[in-house]
């Protein structure tokens, strides 16, 4: 039983199946290959159709994907989807900063209310505002 030469291999019961996509022959589980294709397609569409929202993802794709897994896990474990929504809004630059809330108004209303730098309250400023405590997770 231990020696493969002792056991005859029956080729008649195996199915001949080769999964090919374009020039690529898919080996292993085709679901993981299809999932990767779908992910690449969705990222490409996001970058093409909403370049402003995909700006941070374009700059930091690995960090955002890794962080998204953690935020998703935290949201599921706590049973609260607000952390996930906040993360999505942050990545897409949709958080309600003064700059976004007063986009069509005068510059005075777009400035940060927390610091004395007279900087515009944008997402980039939010991450480096001197009035906010520094994060230890860089």
C-alpha positions in Angstrom: 0.0 0.0 0.0 2.9 2.4 0.7 4.6 2.2 -2.7 2.9 4.0 -5.6 4.5 1.6 -8.1 2.5 -1.3 -6.6 -0.8 0.5 -7.1 -2.0 0.9 -10.7 -3.2 4.4 -11.5 -6.6 4.4 -13.3 -6.6 7.3 -15.8 -10.0 6.5 -17.1 -11.8 7.8 -14.1 -10.1 11.3 -14.1 -11.8 14.1 -16.0 -9.6 16.1 -18.3 -10.3 19.8 -17.5 -8.1 22.7 -18.3 -9.4 26.1 -17.3 -7.9 28.8 -19.5 -8.5 32.6 -19.5 -6.8 34.4 -22.3 -3.2 33.2 -22.3 -3.4 32.2 -18.6 -4.0 28.6 -17.6 -5.7 28.6 -14.2 -4.3 26.1 -11.7 -5.8 25.3 -8.4 -9.1 26.8 -7.2 -10.7 28.8 -10.0 -12.7 30.8 -7.4 -9.6 32.6 -6.0 -8.5 33.4 -9.6 -11.9 34.8 -10.4 -12.0 36.8 -7.2 -8.6 38.4 -8.0 -9.8 39.2 -11.5 -13.0 40.8 -10.1 -11.0 42.8 -7.5 -8.6 44.1 -10.2 -11.5 45.1 -12.4 -13.3 46.9 -9.6 -10.2 48.9 -8.7 -9.6 49.8 -12.4 -13.2 51.1 -12.7 -13.0 53.0 -9.4 -9.8 54.7 -10.6 -11.3 55.6 -14.0 -14.7 56.8 -13.0 -13.9 58.4 -9.6 -10.3 59.5 -9.7 -10.7 62.0 -6.8 -12.2 59.3 -4.5 -9.5 56.8 -5.5 -6.7 59.3 -4.9 -5.6 57.8 -1.6 -6.0 54.2 -2.8 -3.8 55.1 -5.8 -1.1 56.4 -3.4 -1.4 53.8 -0.7 -3.0 50.6 -2.1 -1.4 48.1 0.2 -1.9 50.0 3.4 -5.6 50.7 2.6 -6.3 47.1 1.7 -4.7 45.8 4.9 -6.4 48.4 7.0 -9.8 47.7 5.3 -9.5 44.0 6.4 -8.9 45.1 10.0 -11.7 47.7 10.1 -14.1 45.1 8.6 -13.1 42.6 11.2 -13.6 45.2 14.0 -17.0 46.2 12.6 -18.2 42.6 12.4 -16.9 41.7 15.9 -18.5 44.7 17.5 -21.7 44.3 15.5 -21.5 48.0 14.5 -21.0 49.0 10.9 -20.3 52.7 11.7 -16.5 52.1 11.9 -16.7 50.6 8.4 -18.7 53.5 7.0 -16.3 56.0 8.6 -13.4 54.2 7.1 -15.0 54.2 3.6 -15.8 57.9 3.9 -12.3 58.6 5.0 -10.7 56.7 2.1 -13.0 58.3 -0.4 -12.4 61.7 1.1 -16.1 62.2 2.0 -15.7 63.1 5.6 -17.5 66.3 6.5 -14.6 68.7 6.8 -15.1 72.5 6.8 -13.7 72.6 3.3 -16.3 70.1 2.0 -19.2 71.6 4.0 -18.5 75.1 2.9 -17.1 74.4 -0.6 -19.0 77.3 -2.3 -18.6 79.8 0.5 -15.8 82.1 1.5 -12.3 80.9 2.5 -12.8 81.9 6.1 -15.4 79.2 6.7 -13.2 76.6 5.0 -10.4 77.0 7.6 -9.6 74.6 10.4 -11.4 75.4 13.6 -9.0 73.4 15.8 -5.6 74.9 15.0 -4.2 78.4 14.6 -2.5 77.8 11.3 -5.3 79.3 9.1 -5.0 76.1 7.0 -7.9 74.9 4.9 -9.7 72.1 6.6 -9.1 69.4 4.0 -8.6 65.6 4.5 -4.8 66.1 4.1 -4.8 68.7 6.9 -7.0 66.5 9.1 -4.3 63.9 9.1 -1.5 66.3 10.1 -3.4 69.0 12.1 -1.2 70.1 15.0 -4.2 70.4 17.3 -4.9 66.7 17.1 -2.9 64.1 19.1 -0.3 62.2 17.1 -1.2 58.6 16.3 1.1 55.9 17.5 0.2 53.6 14.6 2.3 55.0 11.7 
